Every structure is written in structure tokens, then in C-alpha cells.
Amino acid sequence: MRSARPPAWLRLPPGLRDWAPDDLARLRALEGRLRGAFEAWGYREVATPALEYLETWQRGTGAPPRALFVVVDRTGELLALRPEMTVPVARFVATRWPAAVARLYYVGPVFRGGEVVRGDGREFLQAGVERVGEGGPDADAEVVALAVDALRGAGVPEVRVGLGHAGFLRALLDAADLPDEERGPLAAALLRRDFVTVSARLATAPQEVRKALQDLPALRGPEALPRARRVGVGQDALDELEAVCDALQAYGVGHAVEVDVGIVRDFDYYTGVVFEAYAPAVGAPVLGGGRYDGLLARFGDPRPAVGFAVHAERALAACSGVEVASQVLEVYYDPEARPLALRWAQTARAAGVRVAAGPAPSPSPQGSGVWFRSDGPWWVQGGEARRLAPQELEALTRGGASWLS
Amino acid sequence: MAVLRLAVPSGRLLPDTFRLLRAAGYRPGEGDSDRSLLRRWEGLVLVVAKPVDLLTYVERGAADCGVVGKDVLLEQAHEVYELVDLGFGRCRGVVALPAESRHLWADSRRPLRIATKYPRVAERFFWERGRPVEIVELYGSVELAPQVGLSDGILDLVMTGTTLRANGLVEVAEVFTSTARLVVNPASLRTRAEAVQELVARLSEAAQGVR
């Protein structure tokens, strides 16, 4: 019983949006800078289809179908739009790219079929990297350092990366010694960041474990590793985490990265370090990633891998000051000056100026630009026109944002 | 560094929120009127927001932390950290039917029309039980709906049950219990860690004392 809605063509489905030129230009600029960073670190771009078999996604992410956009193929087979890019890249590498070591990156929209969480669309742009074929702290540190470098290069201010370990969290949950039917709800509460429920469900867990799980949001910073070690579980995971921190020293990103044992990622394929990047005033992480040594194995290839994805629209929200040059020079012509005007417009375009040309409205153009009349070129602005000297016209073809004013 | 901003809910939970803040040692500033929506307390700026908007303020970083009922957290998808059960504002969400038609609940295959401010909670509750339902979204005086034929029953908050009784409704199922919670923006938790931890510690201690 909802009130009558406007027709479909006036609306968009929830969580989907249009991009007007100004916003899109900023998004593309950000995308370009991310690509630039990935390329500079020796990563090569790869693309996979937006649609794959539903079964592939379930095999890869373990996500329930209701989190996906499902499509029925004409043969009746179920397909789904990609909810993320790590699984298809892993599938690609495992099944058709046997190169021993690969550094790959991707940029593309992903789709979520679930509920619309405030501020997040059901389609959004992800740009990320996957470093395949190498385990160990050096590969982890490279990817974390690249995450910092790419975000900074894209103009995201005050980047903070929290570095945790999926194995430590798993060891904590094991040590909580819960019956199987309790473990799922506890992990779900952790993922929802519902620490009230976490506390309530741990009434019977060992004191040390309970305290560590309750204090997860604060288990962060220079003291986090020694404090986590005192819990007495997941020492292997903490050793790995420490080794990655050591390796990161050499990259000179130290103060942007801190240990954050409370990082919980939403896909179940992470096996090693996990990390998220935050920027001020953006409530959700602008980047997330980690090591997923078991994922390629789900597609028949045991190679280890580590990677991350930038949530491009959140990153864009974080760098509010990005300005994009979008100035277009208008050229107007009277009928008898058309050949001259269009020839000049081509010369200017060849010189790199963005030129939009069209017949001059009657009685005179309202905007600003060059007005080719039967008596020669004029500069018009705010309804006033003045004759252009040949050297001024020449200067315009050399571009620059400093139009005559 | 700017003072921490705490979003507090206007309406039913506001007096207890102020009481808790005082118990935690926070003091109101000078010269704020009772109607002002932005109040400067010592060491804290309070943003008075409608409960239904509160998570938006916290999630978008307009406030670092917030006080909000669990009922709102259940209804709205969100990405905030829920850190402390503050204990006050205790109430329950229930399904209630008019006393004379309460027998309708026994037939789990009969589609029910349910009026509620909690469409998502209602949908989830009925879906999990496999019961057919038609949700009627209302934003005030939900208990009126069955009396005028707008719905078969309601899903709404009850505190004492007086309103239900006054409108001839009886509870047939409990859906959730709710208390006020302290929530935190994930970025504030990391970029303003010390200030946030202090607020969390002071409020959880005060909440223990009040309980």
C-alpha cells in the first residue's frame, strides 16, 4: 500500500545513479591517477566480463545469492553481475594465466544486489591490484605501500591504513570455544561491528579471549602487537604481521600505516594480513584488501596472492578539492564565415584546445567565445563584442586557460 | 584538534541521554537554549538530531559518535560501530492484533496486513517465519491503523503496554528488545582514537552505574 509513484523513466532503481560531466570528470581524473600509480609499480591491466556464472561467485566469495544481482541467461542458466573483482581476477589467473608471478590491476564497476546502505550505491567503481604467486612479508609490504602511494597520489588527504591479520581473529574465535551454532552469529556480529552482541555472546568464553574480542576496536597502534601477544593465541599470525611491519619500514610509509588488529573484512577468502584505509570525514574505508592464499585453490591453482581494491567513489568524496580542467572554447559563426570558422576550429583542436563550434544565435551570442563574422573574428563576452587582432586569434590556438577577458 | 561531536536523539531518549552525560562528568555550556540543536558542552559538541536521521549524521562523519536506539540500528542498514549498551530507553518491538481478531495469528498461512514504522524489521521477521505479509509504512500513531481498517495489525514499540490496551490491541509476538546504544563512525574511531576512547570509557562506566 504505497502511494502512486512517478513512472519508471523518471526514477532510477535504488542505489543506481547517473554521472553528470563535472562529477564524472573528477571521477575519471581520480581513476587516471590510480592507474598511473599501478603502472608505475609495474602492474599491468586485466579485464574480465561483468557477468559470470552464479556458481563461480558462490565458489569464490561464499556470498549468499541475495547479495548479488542475478540474471537468467536465455538458456536458463543463472548468471550474476560481479560483486567485486578479486574473484574474477583469481579465476582468470588460476585457469588461463600460468605466469609464475603476476602483478595485475583492474578498474571497473561492481554491483551489489543487497540492501542499499546509506551513501553506497549498488553499482560502484573499484580500482585495485592483485599480486599473484608470491607469499611472505615482502609481497604484503609492497601491496600495502602501493595502497598508500596510490591514494596519496590520487589526492586523498591524511591517508591512514590499519593493518590486521585474518588468522589472529580466527584464532580468537577458535579460542572462544563456542559451539558451532554460536560461532556464525558471533562472526556476523563482529562483521556488523556490533560489539554489544559480541560481549553478550561471549559470557562463557575464557576471560582473556573475551576481553580481547571486546577490546578489538581499541587494539590498535604501537602497543597493539604486544597487547595482542599477551592473549596467547594466534602467535603465527602475529609473527607474520610483525614481519610485514618490519618490511614496510623500508618503504617510508611508516606513519601512515598502523597495526589495527580489529580490522574485519567481509569476504571469507582472506588468510593472512588484512588492511583498510581511512580518510577523514568518510565513514567507511576508502580501500580494503589482504592476503588470500586459498582463493586461487578454489579454482584449481594453489598459488598465493595478495591485493586490494579502492572504492573509487568514497576516495573521490575524501578528496573534495580536486579540480579538473574542463574549459571549452566556444566558436560562433555567421553563415558567410562558416568555412573560415570551422577551419580555424580544426587548427585550434589540433593544437589541443577543446573547441565547440556552431552557428551564432541571432542577434548575437550570449556566452563568451570567438565570433566569426563576415567582417572578421570578434571576441564576445557578456553580450559585448570587440574585434580580435590576428595575434590574439593566434594566441587562442595556443590554448591555455587564459582566454581573453 | 576540533572538539568531539556527539549526535543525540531528540524525543523520548533525550532526557536520559543528558542524565547519562552528566553522570559521566560532562557539563552543559553556558547560554544554550533548550531549543538549540547544536549545543556546546565542556569538551563535547552535541548535535540534536531526529532519531531516524541520527545514523546519517554519524555515518557521514558530521558527528563522530551518536546515541541511538537499537530499534533504529535494526531498521536502518548502517556502517557504524556499535560499542556500548547504554541500558536506558528499554522497550520491545511486538506484533499486536485487535483483541477480537487475535485468532488470526494462529493461522500462519493467512496473509496479514501490518502497519509499522519498521518496514525492514517487519519484512525480515515475517520472511524468517515464512509468513505472508503486506507491510503498510506509517510514521505516526500506528495503533490507529487496525481500528480504521488500514491494516490487520501492527508492529510497533511498546514500553508499558498502556497504548496497546487503550486501543484494544493485544501482543501476539515479540520481535526485538531495544535499549540505547553508543555508536561510532569507523573513521573517527581511527583518526580521533584517543578522544573517542575516552568518551566510550566514560559513558560505559556511567551506564554501568546507572543500571
Interface residues (C-beta under 8 A of the other chain):
Chain A: M1 R2 E115 V116 V117 R118 G119 E158 R160 G162 R192 R193 D194 F195 V196 T197 P217 A218 R220 G221 D260 Y278 A279 P280 A281 V282 G283 A284 P285
Chain B: L55 T56 V58 E59 R60 G61 L73 Q76 A77 H78 E79 V80 Y81 E82 L83 V84 D85 R113 R120 E134 V136 E137 L150 R181 V184 N185 P186 A187 L189 R190 T191 A193 Q197
